[in-house]
Structures are given as C-alpha cells and as structure tokens.
Amino acid sequence: MTTRPTSGDPAAAGEDGRPDAVLHAVSSAVLAVTRHLSVREVLQVIVRSAGRLLDARYAALGVPDDDGSFAEFVAEGLSDRQWEAIGPLPRQHGMLAAMLGDATPVRLPDIRRDPRFEWWPSAHPVLKDFLGVPIRDGDQVLGIIFLANKRSPGGFTRHDEELLTLFAAHAAIALTNARLYERNRELTVVEERTRVARELHDAVTQKLFSLRLTAQAAAALVETDPPRARAELDRVRGLAGEALAELRAVIVELRPADLDRHGLAETLRKQVAVLDRLHPVSITFDAGPLGDLQPETEVTVLRVAQEALHNALRHADASAIHLRLTAGGTGVRLDVRDDGRGFPADAPPSRGLGLVSMRERAEATGGSLTLRSSPGAGTTVSLEVPA
C-alpha cells in the first residue's frame, strides 16, 4: 500500500519528469533486448535507467525464486567491496516480502520507521526515503524495483511514483522479451548441436573411419610391400585433407550472422559500444585495416575477444579495458588490455578454463595466445592467427 505522499507534489517533477526523459529511460531497457543481451544485462539496464530517471542514490531490482530468496538481484550505487561485505543475496523478508505479497507500490519518507522493516546487514548502506514498485506480468510479480535516498531534497514524490510505475510496466515487457529470447536461444543451440552432430556423422566421421582403416593397412604393408604402403599413406593424406575441409565448412556455417552483415571489426566495435554503456568500466576499441580474412579466422578472433573481454569485466576489477585489432604480415593480432589488479606470472588465475578454450581456438587455426600480467599492473591477452 502506498504510504503518505509528500506534500507539495509538483505536476511535473522537474526536468527528470519530462516525457523525453521517461522515453529515453524506457528505450534503454527495451534497446537492451533488441541487442540480444542476457536477462541479467537487461536487469542492469533497467536498474541504471530507473536510478538516473528519478535521481536516486541507490537503485536495485530483485527477481524472486521459489525458495524464499532471489534468483537475480542487481543494484546500482554499491562498490564491489560493499557487495562482498554485505554477503549473500537477500532473502524474501521484511519490506521485500511485503511487496512481493501485496504487489502494490510503496513510498516512504523513511523506510526504517515502517513496521514492515526488519533489518539489513551491518555493511549495508543506510537507506532513508524509499520508493518500490513491482514489475508485473498480469498477476505474476516478475520482480521488484526500488530506489532509495533521492539526491534532491524532499524525498520521492507522488509524481516519482507514477513515473516509476510507468517505467516498471515497460520494464516488464523488456524482461519478458529477454527471457523469451534466452529460452529461444537455448532451443536454437540444442537444434544447432543436433545439426552439427548429424553433419559430423554424415561427412567427417565417415572420412575419419576410412582414414583409420587406410592407416592400419599402410602400417601392415610397411614391411612386406613398401610401394603399396606408400600408396596407402598418400591416400591417408588425401582423406585427412578432405576431413579438415569438412570441419572447416561446419565452422563457417556456425559463424555469427553479424560477421556476415558487418565484418569482424564492426561487429567487435558494436559489441564493445554496448558493453561500455552497460558497465561503469571504460571499454574502448580501435582497429586498423584488416583486408580479407578467412571465415574461421574471423570466428576465432571474435570468440577470443568476447571471452577475454568478459573475463576482464568479471575478474579484473579494472577501470579501463582496451581492445586493439591489427593486421601485419600474413596474420591478424588482437590485444585485450585492462588496468586491473593483475596476478603473478607464476600463479594463473581461477579463470583457467576460459584460457584453455581461448588457446584451443587459437591453435585450431594455426595461431597462438599469450597472457601477460603482474600484480597491480593489469593483464593483456594477445592473440595472433594467420589471416
């Protein structure tokens, strides 16, 4: 239930209440879906947009699960250190539980004075004025978006409540679409894996089977009939080349559609621009002339860039990340550099599986991957592959 409104609510809450500001905030969330981002990234866009729209010091969004906690919980206004000190995701208690059960907006001059308020961890920032609105899809509560500690004097107004309620209605559409997109992507991945398995079975597997039998025949003839053994080995060489060609054809079919539409450099530029808007870290990209690249080279560079960039965002605690793509000689070089915490050269990071995957991609196309880092001096991932 909405509590006492602040007296003197203006008809329009200043510049932040203008229709164009509302539309801009709403479009940011909807645009995240059209860029094929994950549900969590859409949640981050919604939270950031709501906080800016209503000039709140803190903004958060919780998506409830079925076990009395939250499946997703994102917030703006807290540092990574504060998050670590606060601890696990919140449970559905106190005001959060009340809002999930009642599914109506709540506006308070001081949340600490409300009887539904229980407690927060000692490391939690002190919240005072509070505005919470459920994100609903029909009768289902998809989540709760709430703001606290408005920067401008007077706390949240009735007009702020109306704006956030309008924003939450559009956020529900964005969140539902993001979930549908992720489910559709999961189904597409399953279908694609099935198709690739069928392709491998029908083409590559048969050639590999023939290659194995021919190699066995050649081995048996080495001592008794060297000329025939040489002929069989020539056939092994031919079958291996055919199998490699089939594998490359499958890889080309799996290349992202954006590479065909925009090319490698522009695809990376667009992805970096999206992530730069979503994260407080400064993410930049530059590229020199690349010329014509083999399809498998483009896929390798793109996937390694994505993995290295997301590793830096998740683990580096960096303030800036820079990607550079250049061509030289007969190859292409990608450098992903961050100014984060780094790590000792003799102590590989916990993100080892990602590094293994990147190295395997590099070696599969005849390239190499190197990692340079030291404590406090950031990390650079460098990929070199033939063009």
Beta strands, then each sheet from edge to edge (+ up, - down):
strand 1: 56-64
strand 2: 70-76
strand 3: 106-108
strand 4: 130-137
strand 5: 140-150
strand 6: 282-287
strand 7: 320-328
strand 8: 331-338
strand 9: 368-373
strand 10: 379-386
sheet 1: 2+ 1- 5+ 4- 3+
sheet 2: 6+ 7+ 8- 10+ 9-
end
